[in-house]
Amino acid sequence: MLAIPPLAAETIFYIGSFPVTNSYINSTIVVIGFIIFAFIINAAIKKYYPLKKAPKGILNFFEGVLEFLLGYIDNVTKDRKKTIRFLPLVGSLFLFILVSNWMGLLPGIGSIGITEMVNGHAEFIPIFRPANTDLNMTLSMAVLAVTASHFLGIVTIGFFKYANKFIKFGDLYQAIKSMKPVNILTAVIEFFVGLIEIVSEVAKMVSLSLRLLGNIFAGEVLLTVLAGLIPFLIPLPFMALELLVGFIQAVVFSMLALVYLTMATAETHGHAETGHDESFAEAEENQTPAV
């Protein structure tokens, strides 16, 4: 009988003082697989492109994946230059999450393990476990995505302009300088809204990580329960459903990361830059009063 997996990943062995968990083993296998795939692609590129031959086999497949990712990112950025800039991060997140999720459905994942005595009871510990059922993994990817969006935002529009999205001292100063009560009130409200935006950045990391963790962990528990109760045929439709869920979660995570990157690198204009209030005031002054 298979045991329902705990929320925390189990430690299989130690390298010095570093614990190696079953989810970490899966993520390492996925990374090694990508490294091997990269060497194969590099060899294929050196073979076909200098001779101007049409790509075949795995290179043709990789070009199809690349075209899909470029079109997928273009739909959000509407700018091929931004797409090329975001592709390494967004594409890597999408492919890593997708392969990690699908790898969790392979035979032996969750069923091959060791038995240890814990408090006088035999406890089964699987050697392999889906990487995204570990909060450490999903949270680290979420922190990477949100941090990268802030870094690229600073690089693209400048530190002070980007900081003004959250701490609106510039708008507040210009409003006080104008000595107009409406402008001052608006600037004060936007200042506190900016502080709330800082909290929302932390919420992005939490929501990204927990959404992915919850969906993949729930699927693992469901398949474990079904395999324990009815090990033949019945789990197959649910495994097919998990293939779809794994793809959808990879799309959702990478799409949200892409939206964060696009929003962070978009130019913003505060009240001090637009001058709408001043032009509106001038229009009111020049307006001919009705009789």
BALUMVEX-129178 format. One record per residue (C-alpha): residue number from 0; y, x, z. Coordinates in Angstrom, 2 decimals. Layout:
% residues N
<node><k>NUM</k><v>Y</v><u>X</u><w>Z</w></node>
...
END
This chain:
% residues 291
<node><k>0</k><v>0.00</v><u>0.00</u><w>0.00</w></node>
<node><k>1</k><v>3.37</v><u>1.45</u><w>-1.02</w></node>
<node><k>2</k><v>6.07</v><u>1.49</u><w>1.64</w></node>
<node><k>3</k><v>9.51</v><u>0.04</u><w>0.98</w></node>
<node><k>4</k><v>11.80</v><u>3.04</u><w>0.43</w></node>
<node><k>5</k><v>14.44</v><u>3.71</u><w>3.08</w></node>
<node><k>6</k><v>18.12</v><u>3.76</u><w>2.15</w></node>
<node><k>7</k><v>18.47</v><u>7.49</u><w>2.84</w></node>
<node><k>8</k><v>16.70</v><u>10.00</u><w>0.61</w></node>
<node><k>9</k><v>13.80</v><u>11.83</u><w>2.31</w></node>
<node><k>10</k><v>13.66</v><u>15.61</u><w>2.68</w></node>
<node><k>11</k><v>10.65</v><u>17.17</u><w>0.95</w></node>
<node><k>12</k><v>11.24</v><u>20.84</u><w>1.84</w></node>
<node><k>13</k><v>13.96</v><u>23.31</u><w>2.74</w></node>
<node><k>14</k><v>15.43</v><u>26.27</u><w>0.91</w></node>
<node><k>15</k><v>16.74</v><u>28.23</u><w>3.87</w></node>
<node><k>16</k><v>18.81</v><u>25.64</u><w>5.71</w></node>
<node><k>17</k><v>19.39</v><u>23.54</u><w>2.56</w></node>
<node><k>18</k><v>17.35</v><u>20.31</u><w>2.53</w></node>
<node><k>19</k><v>15.82</v><u>19.39</u><w>-0.83</w></node>
<node><k>20</k><v>15.38</v><u>15.61</u><w>-1.02</w></node>
<node><k>21</k><v>13.20</v><u>13.61</u><w>-3.39</w></node>
<node><k>22</k><v>16.27</v><u>12.19</u><w>-5.17</w></node>
<node><k>23</k><v>17.68</v><u>15.70</u><w>-5.56</w></node>
<node><k>24</k><v>14.43</v><u>16.78</u><w>-7.25</w></node>
<node><k>25</k><v>14.85</v><u>13.99</u><w>-9.81</w></node>
<node><k>26</k><v>18.49</v><u>14.87</u><w>-10.50</w></node>
<node><k>27</k><v>17.55</v><u>18.54</u><w>-10.92</w></node>
<node><k>28</k><v>14.83</v><u>17.62</u><w>-13.43</w></node>
<node><k>29</k><v>17.38</v><u>15.58</u><w>-15.41</w></node>
<node><k>30</k><v>19.87</v><u>18.47</u><w>-15.44</w></node>
<node><k>31</k><v>17.17</v><u>20.93</u><w>-16.56</w></node>
<node><k>32</k><v>16.21</v><u>18.48</u><w>-19.31</w></node>
<node><k>33</k><v>19.82</v><u>18.38</u><w>-20.53</w></node>
<node><k>34</k><v>20.01</v><u>22.19</u><w>-20.54</w></node>
<node><k>35</k><v>16.84</v><u>22.43</u><w>-22.65</w></node>
<node><k>36</k><v>18.17</v><u>19.70</u><w>-24.97</w></node>
<node><k>37</k><v>21.45</v><u>21.64</u><w>-25.35</w></node>
<node><k>38</k><v>19.60</v><u>24.80</u><w>-26.45</w></node>
<node><k>39</k><v>17.59</v><u>22.79</u><w>-28.98</w></node>
<node><k>40</k><v>20.76</v><u>21.15</u><w>-30.36</w></node>
<node><k>41</k><v>22.50</v><u>24.53</u><w>-30.56</w></node>
<node><k>42</k><v>19.60</v><u>25.99</u><w>-32.54</w></node>
<node><k>43</k><v>19.60</v><u>22.99</u><w>-34.89</w></node>
<node><k>44</k><v>23.36</v><u>23.31</u><w>-35.47</w></node>
<node><k>45</k><v>22.99</v><u>26.99</u><w>-36.39</w></node>
<node><k>46</k><v>20.19</v><u>26.06</u><w>-38.79</w></node>
<node><k>47</k><v>21.78</v><u>23.14</u><w>-40.68</w></node>
<node><k>48</k><v>25.56</v><u>23.43</u><w>-40.61</w></node>
<node><k>49</k><v>26.04</v><u>26.94</u><w>-42.10</w></node>
<node><k>50</k><v>23.84</v><u>25.86</u><w>-45.05</w></node>
<node><k>51</k><v>25.68</v><u>22.51</u><w>-45.30</w></node>
<node><k>52</k><v>22.40</v><u>20.64</u><w>-45.06</w></node>
<node><k>53</k><v>22.09</v><u>17.06</u><w>-43.91</w></node>
<node><k>54</k><v>20.99</v><u>17.00</u><w>-40.26</w></node>
<node><k>55</k><v>17.45</v><u>15.86</u><w>-39.55</w></node>
<node><k>56</k><v>15.35</v><u>14.96</u><w>-36.57</w></node>
<node><k>57</k><v>16.83</v><u>15.52</u><w>-33.14</w></node>
<node><k>58</k><v>20.19</v><u>16.69</u><w>-34.51</w></node>
<node><k>59</k><v>20.54</v><u>13.46</u><w>-36.46</w></node>
<node><k>60</k><v>19.71</v><u>11.53</u><w>-33.29</w></node>
<node><k>61</k><v>22.31</v><u>13.49</u><w>-31.32</w></node>
<node><k>62</k><v>24.98</v><u>12.80</u><w>-33.95</w></node>
<node><k>63</k><v>24.21</v><u>9.10</u><w>-33.63</w></node>
<node><k>64</k><v>24.65</v><u>9.30</u><w>-29.85</w></node>
<node><k>65</k><v>27.91</v><u>11.21</u><w>-30.29</w></node>
<node><k>66</k><v>29.27</v><u>8.65</u><w>-32.75</w></node>
<node><k>67</k><v>28.37</v><u>5.86</u><w>-30.33</w></node>
<node><k>68</k><v>30.21</v><u>7.61</u><w>-27.48</w></node>
<node><k>69</k><v>33.28</v><u>8.33</u><w>-29.61</w></node>
<node><k>70</k><v>33.54</v><u>4.70</u><w>-30.73</w></node>
<node><k>71</k><v>32.88</v><u>3.51</u><w>-27.20</w></node>
<node><k>72</k><v>35.73</v><u>5.62</u><w>-25.80</w></node>
<node><k>73</k><v>38.07</v><u>4.86</u><w>-28.73</w></node>
<node><k>74</k><v>37.90</v><u>1.16</u><w>-27.86</w></node>
<node><k>75</k><v>39.64</v><u>1.93</u><w>-24.57</w></node>
<node><k>76</k><v>41.95</v><u>4.85</u><w>-25.33</w></node>
<node><k>77</k><v>43.07</v><u>3.75</u><w>-28.84</w></node>
<node><k>78</k><v>43.79</v><u>7.45</u><w>-29.35</w></node>
<node><k>79</k><v>41.29</v><u>9.94</u><w>-30.81</w></node>
<node><k>80</k><v>43.05</v><u>12.89</u><w>-29.10</w></node>
<node><k>81</k><v>42.53</v><u>11.28</u><w>-25.70</w></node>
<node><k>82</k><v>38.98</v><u>10.39</u><w>-26.70</w></node>
<node><k>83</k><v>38.17</v><u>14.04</u><w>-27.43</w></node>
<node><k>84</k><v>39.72</v><u>15.03</u><w>-24.09</w></node>
<node><k>85</k><v>37.77</v><u>12.43</u><w>-22.08</w></node>
<node><k>86</k><v>34.47</v><u>12.75</u><w>-23.96</w></node>
<node><k>87</k><v>32.95</v><u>15.65</u><w>-21.96</w></node>
<node><k>88</k><v>33.38</v><u>13.88</u><w>-18.61</w></node>
<node><k>89</k><v>32.76</v><u>10.26</u><w>-19.63</w></node>
<node><k>90</k><v>29.91</v><u>11.14</u><w>-21.97</w></node>
<node><k>91</k><v>28.23</v><u>13.36</u><w>-19.38</w></node>
<node><k>92</k><v>28.46</v><u>10.66</u><w>-16.71</w></node>
<node><k>93</k><v>27.07</v><u>8.02</u><w>-19.07</w></node>
<node><k>94</k><v>24.12</v><u>10.10</u><w>-20.26</w></node>
<node><k>95</k><v>23.28</v><u>11.49</u><w>-16.81</w></node>
<node><k>96</k><v>23.31</v><u>8.05</u><w>-15.17</w></node>
<node><k>97</k><v>21.37</v><u>6.48</u><w>-18.03</w></node>
<node><k>98</k><v>18.63</v><u>9.13</u><w>-18.10</w></node>
<node><k>99</k><v>18.44</v><u>9.22</u><w>-14.28</w></node>
<node><k>100</k><v>18.03</v><u>5.44</u><w>-14.13</w></node>
<node><k>101</k><v>15.37</v><u>5.33</u><w>-16.83</w></node>
<node><k>102</k><v>13.53</v><u>8.32</u><w>-15.39</w></node>
<node><k>103</k><v>13.05</v><u>6.32</u><w>-12.19</w></node>
<node><k>104</k><v>10.74</v><u>3.99</u><w>-14.15</w></node>
<node><k>105</k><v>8.31</v><u>6.70</u><w>-15.24</w></node>
<node><k>106</k><v>4.77</v><u>6.67</u><w>-13.83</w></node>
<node><k>107</k><v>4.54</v><u>8.66</u><w>-10.61</w></node>
<node><k>108</k><v>8.15</v><u>8.13</u><w>-9.56</w></node>
<node><k>109</k><v>7.90</v><u>6.63</u><w>-6.09</w></node>
<node><k>110</k><v>4.08</v><u>6.62</u><w>-6.09</w></node>
<node><k>111</k><v>3.21</v><u>10.33</u><w>-5.94</w></node>
<node><k>112</k><v>3.97</v><u>11.79</u><w>-2.56</w></node>
<node><k>113</k><v>2.85</v><u>13.29</u><w>0.70</w></node>
<node><k>114</k><v>1.81</v><u>11.76</u><w>4.01</w></node>
<node><k>115</k><v>3.35</v><u>12.94</u><w>7.25</w></node>
<node><k>116</k><v>2.71</v><u>11.91</u><w>10.85</w></node>
<node><k>117</k><v>5.85</v><u>10.38</u><w>12.38</w></node>
<node><k>118</k><v>5.62</v><u>9.13</u><w>15.99</w></node>
<node><k>119</k><v>1.86</v><u>8.95</u><w>15.72</w></node>
<node><k>120</k><v>1.93</v><u>6.94</u><w>12.48</w></node>
<node><k>121</k><v>1.17</v><u>8.12</u><w>8.97</w></node>
<node><k>122</k><v>4.26</v><u>7.81</u><w>6.78</w></node>
<node><k>123</k><v>4.20</v><u>8.08</u><w>2.99</w></node>
<node><k>124</k><v>7.07</v><u>10.10</u><w>1.45</w></node>
<node><k>125</k><v>7.40</v><u>10.06</u><w>-2.36</w></node>
<node><k>126</k><v>8.11</v><u>13.41</u><w>-3.95</w></node>
<node><k>127</k><v>10.14</v><u>11.84</u><w>-6.76</w></node>
<node><k>128</k><v>12.79</v><u>9.17</u><w>-6.30</w></node>
<node><k>129</k><v>15.52</v><u>7.86</u><w>-8.67</w></node>
<node><k>130</k><v>18.59</v><u>10.07</u><w>-8.30</w></node>
<node><k>131</k><v>21.04</v><u>7.18</u><w>-8.10</w></node>
<node><k>132</k><v>19.35</v><u>5.64</u><w>-5.05</w></node>
<node><k>133</k><v>21.04</v><u>8.40</u><w>-3.01</w></node>
<node><k>134</k><v>24.58</v><u>7.67</u><w>-1.84</w></node>
<node><k>135</k><v>25.37</v><u>11.40</u><w>-1.95</w></node>
<node><k>136</k><v>24.81</v><u>11.38</u><w>-5.71</w></node>
<node><k>137</k><v>26.71</v><u>8.21</u><w>-6.56</w></node>
<node><k>138</k><v>29.61</v><u>9.07</u><w>-4.24</w></node>
<node><k>139</k><v>29.94</v><u>12.58</u><w>-5.67</w></node>
<node><k>140</k><v>30.16</v><u>11.18</u><w>-9.22</w></node>
<node><k>141</k><v>32.73</v><u>8.61</u><w>-8.12</w></node>
<node><k>142</k><v>34.85</v><u>11.27</u><w>-6.40</w></node>
<node><k>143</k><v>34.59</v><u>13.45</u><w>-9.51</w></node>
<node><k>144</k><v>35.73</v><u>10.63</u><w>-11.81</w></node>
<node><k>145</k><v>38.70</v><u>9.56</u><w>-9.67</w></node>
<node><k>146</k><v>39.78</v><u>13.14</u><w>-8.88</w></node>
<node><k>147</k><v>39.59</v><u>14.08</u><w>-12.57</w></node>
<node><k>148</k><v>41.79</v><u>11.09</u><w>-13.44</w></node>
<node><k>149</k><v>44.48</v><u>12.31</u><w>-11.01</w></node>
<node><k>150</k><v>44.25</v><u>15.89</u><w>-12.27</w></node>
<node><k>151</k><v>44.59</v><u>14.87</u><w>-15.92</w></node>
<node><k>152</k><v>47.39</v><u>12.47</u><w>-14.99</w></node>
<node><k>153</k><v>49.36</v><u>15.33</u><w>-13.41</w></node>
<node><k>154</k><v>48.68</v><u>17.62</u><w>-16.37</w></node>
<node><k>155</k><v>49.67</v><u>14.94</u><w>-18.92</w></node>
<node><k>156</k><v>52.86</v><u>13.43</u><w>-17.47</w></node>
<node><k>157</k><v>53.89</v><u>15.99</u><w>-14.85</w></node>
<node><k>158</k><v>53.48</v><u>16.16</u><w>-11.08</w></node>
<node><k>159</k><v>56.66</v><u>14.35</u><w>-10.02</w></node>
<node><k>160</k><v>56.35</v><u>11.51</u><w>-12.53</w></node>
<node><k>161</k><v>52.73</v><u>11.01</u><w>-11.56</w></node>
<node><k>162</k><v>53.46</v><u>11.17</u><w>-7.84</w></node>
<node><k>163</k><v>56.13</v><u>8.52</u><w>-8.35</w></node>
<node><k>164</k><v>53.32</v><u>6.06</u><w>-9.18</w></node>
<node><k>165</k><v>52.31</v><u>6.18</u><w>-5.53</w></node>
<node><k>166</k><v>55.27</v><u>7.47</u><w>-3.52</w></node>
<node><k>167</k><v>58.28</v><u>5.92</u><w>-5.24</w></node>
<node><k>168</k><v>61.05</v><u>7.98</u><w>-3.67</w></node>
<node><k>169</k><v>62.71</v><u>8.40</u><w>-7.08</w></node>
<node><k>170</k><v>63.03</v><u>4.65</u><w>-7.68</w></node>
<node><k>171</k><v>64.16</v><u>4.09</u><w>-4.10</w></node>
<node><k>172</k><v>66.85</v><u>6.77</u><w>-4.40</w></node>
<node><k>173</k><v>68.18</v><u>5.36</u><w>-7.68</w></node>
<node><k>174</k><v>68.24</v><u>1.83</u><w>-6.21</w></node>
<node><k>175</k><v>70.22</v><u>2.96</u><w>-3.14</w></node>
<node><k>176</k><v>72.54</v><u>4.93</u><w>-5.40</w></node>
<node><k>177</k><v>73.26</v><u>1.78</u><w>-7.43</w></node>
<node><k>178</k><v>74.31</v><u>-0.05</u><w>-4.21</w></node>
<node><k>179</k><v>72.86</v><u>-3.32</u><w>-5.55</w></node>
<node><k>180</k><v>70.94</v><u>-5.39</u><w>-2.95</w></node>
<node><k>181</k><v>68.45</v><u>-6.79</u><w>-5.47</w></node>
<node><k>182</k><v>67.59</v><u>-3.32</u><w>-6.77</w></node>
<node><k>183</k><v>67.23</v><u>-1.97</u><w>-3.23</w></node>
<node><k>184</k><v>64.96</v><u>-4.85</u><w>-2.17</w></node>
<node><k>185</k><v>62.81</v><u>-4.42</u><w>-5.28</w></node>
<node><k>186</k><v>62.57</v><u>-0.67</u><w>-4.74</w></node>
<node><k>187</k><v>61.55</v><u>-1.10</u><w>-1.09</w></node>
<node><k>188</k><v>58.81</v><u>-3.58</u><w>-2.07</w></node>
<node><k>189</k><v>57.55</v><u>-1.27</u><w>-4.82</w></node>
<node><k>190</k><v>57.58</v><u>1.65</u><w>-2.37</w></node>
<node><k>191</k><v>55.14</v><u>-0.16</u><w>-0.08</w></node>
<node><k>192</k><v>53.10</v><u>-1.31</u><w>-3.07</w></node>
<node><k>193</k><v>52.81</v><u>2.35</u><w>-4.04</w></node>
<node><k>194</k><v>51.42</v><u>3.17</u><w>-0.60</w></node>
<node><k>195</k><v>48.84</v><u>0.41</u><w>-1.07</w></node>
<node><k>196</k><v>47.91</v><u>2.04</u><w>-4.38</w></node>
<node><k>197</k><v>46.89</v><u>5.16</u><w>-2.46</w></node>
<node><k>198</k><v>44.42</v><u>3.04</u><w>-0.48</w></node>
<node><k>199</k><v>43.17</v><u>1.52</u><w>-3.74</w></node>
<node><k>200</k><v>42.30</v><u>5.00</u><w>-5.03</w></node>
<node><k>201</k><v>39.94</v><u>5.46</u><w>-2.09</w></node>
<node><k>202</k><v>38.56</v><u>1.95</u><w>-2.73</w></node>
<node><k>203</k><v>37.79</v><u>2.99</u><w>-6.33</w></node>
<node><k>204</k><v>35.49</v><u>5.75</u><w>-5.09</w></node>
<node><k>205</k><v>33.75</v><u>3.42</u><w>-2.64</w></node>
<node><k>206</k><v>33.27</v><u>0.58</u><w>-5.14</w></node>
<node><k>207</k><v>32.04</v><u>2.87</u><w>-7.93</w></node>
<node><k>208</k><v>29.47</v><u>4.57</u><w>-5.72</w></node>
<node><k>209</k><v>28.21</v><u>1.46</u><w>-3.90</w></node>
<node><k>210</k><v>27.92</v><u>-0.64</u><w>-7.08</w></node>
<node><k>211</k><v>25.65</v><u>1.91</u><w>-8.75</w></node>
<node><k>212</k><v>23.70</v><u>2.63</u><w>-5.56</w></node>
<node><k>213</k><v>23.16</v><u>-1.05</u><w>-4.76</w></node>
<node><k>214</k><v>21.86</v><u>-2.02</u><w>-8.20</w></node>
<node><k>215</k><v>19.49</v><u>0.91</u><w>-8.63</w></node>
<node><k>216</k><v>18.23</v><u>0.82</u><w>-5.04</w></node>
<node><k>217</k><v>17.61</v><u>-2.94</u><w>-5.26</w></node>
<node><k>218</k><v>15.60</v><u>-2.42</u><w>-8.45</w></node>
<node><k>219</k><v>13.53</v><u>0.30</u><w>-6.76</w></node>
<node><k>220</k><v>12.75</v><u>-1.97</u><w>-3.80</w></node>
<node><k>221</k><v>11.84</v><u>-4.87</u><w>-6.11</w></node>
<node><k>222</k><v>9.42</v><u>-2.77</u><w>-8.17</w></node>
<node><k>223</k><v>7.88</v><u>-1.26</u><w>-5.04</w></node>
<node><k>224</k><v>7.24</v><u>-4.70</u><w>-3.54</w></node>
<node><k>225</k><v>5.74</v><u>-6.05</u><w>-6.78</w></node>
<node><k>226</k><v>3.57</v><u>-2.95</u><w>-7.25</w></node>
<node><k>227</k><v>2.30</v><u>-3.36</u><w>-3.70</w></node>
<node><k>228</k><v>1.50</v><u>-7.06</u><w>-4.06</w></node>
<node><k>229</k><v>0.37</v><u>-7.38</u><w>-7.68</w></node>
<node><k>230</k><v>-0.05</v><u>-3.95</u><w>-9.28</w></node>
<node><k>231</k><v>-1.17</v><u>-5.19</u><w>-12.71</w></node>
<node><k>232</k><v>0.91</v><u>-6.75</u><w>-15.52</w></node>
<node><k>233</k><v>3.34</v><u>-8.73</u><w>-13.30</w></node>
<node><k>234</k><v>5.71</v><u>-5.76</u><w>-12.71</w></node>
<node><k>235</k><v>6.04</v><u>-5.08</u><w>-16.48</w></node>
<node><k>236</k><v>8.74</v><u>-7.72</u><w>-17.23</w></node>
<node><k>237</k><v>10.72</v><u>-6.50</u><w>-14.25</w></node>
<node><k>238</k><v>10.43</v><u>-2.91</u><w>-15.48</w></node>
<node><k>239</k><v>11.85</v><u>-4.06</u><w>-18.82</w></node>
<node><k>240</k><v>14.67</v><u>-5.75</u><w>-16.91</w></node>
<node><k>241</k><v>15.31</v><u>-2.49</u><w>-15.04</w></node>
<node><k>242</k><v>15.66</v><u>-0.69</u><w>-18.39</w></node>
<node><k>243</k><v>18.48</v><u>-3.08</u><w>-19.22</w></node>
<node><k>244</k><v>20.01</v><u>-2.79</u><w>-15.74</w></node>
<node><k>245</k><v>19.90</v><u>1.01</u><w>-15.95</w></node>
<node><k>246</k><v>21.78</v><u>0.93</u><w>-19.26</w></node>
<node><k>247</k><v>24.34</v><u>-1.63</u><w>-18.04</w></node>
<node><k>248</k><v>25.07</v><u>0.34</u><w>-14.87</w></node>
<node><k>249</k><v>25.59</v><u>3.53</u><w>-16.89</w></node>
<node><k>250</k><v>28.01</v><u>1.64</u><w>-19.17</w></node>
<node><k>251</k><v>29.89</v><u>0.05</u><w>-16.24</w></node>
<node><k>252</k><v>30.28</v><u>3.31</u><w>-14.31</w></node>
<node><k>253</k><v>31.41</v><u>5.36</u><w>-17.31</w></node>
<node><k>254</k><v>33.68</v><u>2.55</u><w>-18.58</w></node>
<node><k>255</k><v>35.46</v><u>2.28</u><w>-15.22</w></node>
<node><k>256</k><v>35.83</v><u>6.06</u><w>-15.10</w></node>
<node><k>257</k><v>37.28</v><u>5.91</u><w>-18.61</w></node>
<node><k>258</k><v>39.74</v><u>3.18</u><w>-17.62</w></node>
<node><k>259</k><v>40.89</v><u>5.25</u><w>-14.63</w></node>
<node><k>260</k><v>41.43</v><u>8.27</u><w>-16.89</w></node>
<node><k>261</k><v>43.34</v><u>6.23</u><w>-19.47</w></node>
<node><k>262</k><v>45.58</v><u>4.57</u><w>-16.88</w></node>
<node><k>263</k><v>46.29</v><u>7.85</u><w>-15.10</w></node>
<node><k>264</k><v>47.43</v><u>9.57</u><w>-18.31</w></node>
<node><k>265</k><v>49.62</v><u>6.67</u><w>-19.49</w></node>
<node><k>266</k><v>53.36</v><u>7.17</u><w>-19.29</w></node>
<node><k>267</k><v>55.11</v><u>5.01</u><w>-16.71</w></node>
<node><k>268</k><v>58.78</v><u>4.10</u><w>-16.54</w></node>
<node><k>269</k><v>60.50</v><u>3.31</u><w>-13.30</w></node>
<node><k>270</k><v>63.74</v><u>1.40</u><w>-12.83</w></node>
<node><k>271</k><v>65.67</v><u>4.63</u><w>-12.98</w></node>
<node><k>272</k><v>64.32</v><u>5.40</u><w>-16.47</w></node>
<node><k>273</k><v>64.40</v><u>2.03</u><w>-18.18</w></node>
<node><k>274</k><v>67.93</v><u>0.99</u><w>-17.38</w></node>
<node><k>275</k><v>67.01</v><u>-2.68</u><w>-17.81</w></node>
<node><k>276</k><v>68.89</v><u>-3.74</u><w>-14.70</w></node>
<node><k>277</k><v>72.08</v><u>-2.02</u><w>-15.84</w></node>
<node><k>278</k><v>71.94</v><u>-3.48</u><w>-19.34</w></node>
<node><k>279</k><v>71.26</v><u>-6.93</u><w>-17.93</w></node>
<node><k>280</k><v>74.25</v><u>-6.61</u><w>-15.58</w></node>
<node><k>281</k><v>76.48</v><u>-5.54</u><w>-18.47</w></node>
<node><k>282</k><v>75.31</v><u>-8.53</u><w>-20.53</w></node>
<node><k>283</k><v>76.21</v><u>-10.85</u><w>-17.65</w></node>
<node><k>284</k><v>79.68</v><u>-9.31</u><w>-17.38</w></node>
<node><k>285</k><v>80.32</v><u>-9.63</u><w>-21.13</w></node>
<node><k>286</k><v>78.96</v><u>-13.15</u><w>-21.35</w></node>
<node><k>287</k><v>81.54</v><u>-15.82</u><w>-22.20</w></node>
<node><k>288</k><v>81.50</v><u>-18.48</u><w>-19.48</w></node>
<node><k>289</k><v>80.76</v><u>-22.03</u><w>-20.57</w></node>
<node><k>290</k><v>83.58</v><u>-24.59</u><w>-20.41</w></node>
END
